Amino acid sequence: MKNTILLFFVILLFNCSSDDSNKNIESSEWSVDLNDVSGRLNLFPLSLDPEFLSVSNTDLSDGVIVGVVSFGSAIRVFPYVFVRPTEIINTSYSNVDYAFSYCPITKSGIAFKRDQIFRASGYLYKDNLMPWDESTESIWSQMLGKGVNGARQNEILEKIPVLQTTWKTVRTYYPTARVLSRNSTSKLYRFPQEPNDDNDDNVELPFAGELTYGIVENNLQTVHFFRYQDFESSKRKDVIIQGQKYIVYGNATKRVVNAFKVSDFDSFQLLDDAEFPKILKSNNVKYDILGNSTGGASLNKPNFAYVAAWFAWSDIFVGYKFYPNQ
């Protein structure tokens, strides 16, 4: 009888400890409205230092959506269907540790430098992924790109530009790129027989009209956005954001939108479609859609810009200023 009572109290103590832990997380101070946070702390599997394969050794359907990160001529490709099982990939290039994250609900993919290991927390802020860091156990907002709970609350992630496009564009124009291996996450997730069976991640045109490229500026208070159909008459738009000049290039056929910081609009010429992925020329130097040139020069890109579903932009940034006005 005594053993039974003792066992009961041990179980009760364990359950209370677990409940208290959850309560501490729920009741701690958040910089976002807690009513907009759903889910619970339920860490996703860890993806750390995954394998990357050649384009020729990767079998994907043409319409599969991918995120592309470049370090000069070194190009890393993250098929979203491969990222989806963990939602966050911790990897490195040279001396740069970084994470690539993808939220399958909001269709948003961003990359950022890291000084620790990140995992998807299980929480969602307005249906968007919320990363968790291992060292401080802080909770972050992916689309806001900042900490929202814990020791690193309001700390801004240092972003790395991501080009969202299709597998067809990558295999056609960047055959020497390295691609996240399907095997890196296959043990964590039961993939469909063919990647294109996963309709959420194999978005083909014309559904692309729902996806929007946004440039977030002014301490997250303004968002300048562009859709693929905005470039039907011209693939180039010249805009000034917070005093900075940007050339924004969009091509619905190739499924790309990207922006580049410039000091002078007139010194850049738009190249003919036949030269793609080269898109701009200045002083006889040609730049591709990633902002790179064969001579090693590169164009600067916005501090924070990415593609996401329109509903997510309008929901997460509600109350902020949008340009063009909506």
TAJONOR-V145361 format. One line per field, one symbol per residue. ss: DSSP state (H for helix, E for strand, - for the rest). A space follows every 10 residues. Layout:
ss = ???
This chain:
ss = -HHHHHHHHH HHHHHHHHHH HHHHHHH--E ---HHHEEE- -------E-- -EEEHHH--- ----EEEEEE E--EEEEEEH HHH----EEE EEE--EEEEE EEE----EEE EEE----EEE EEEEE--EEE EEE-----EE E----EEEE- -----E--EE --EEEEHHHH HHH----EEE --HHHH---- ----HHH--- ------HHHH EEEEEEE--- -EEEEEEHHH H----EEEEE E--EEEEEEE E----EEEEE EE------EE --HHH--EEE EE--EEEE-- -EE----E-E ----EEEEEH HHHHHH---- EEE---
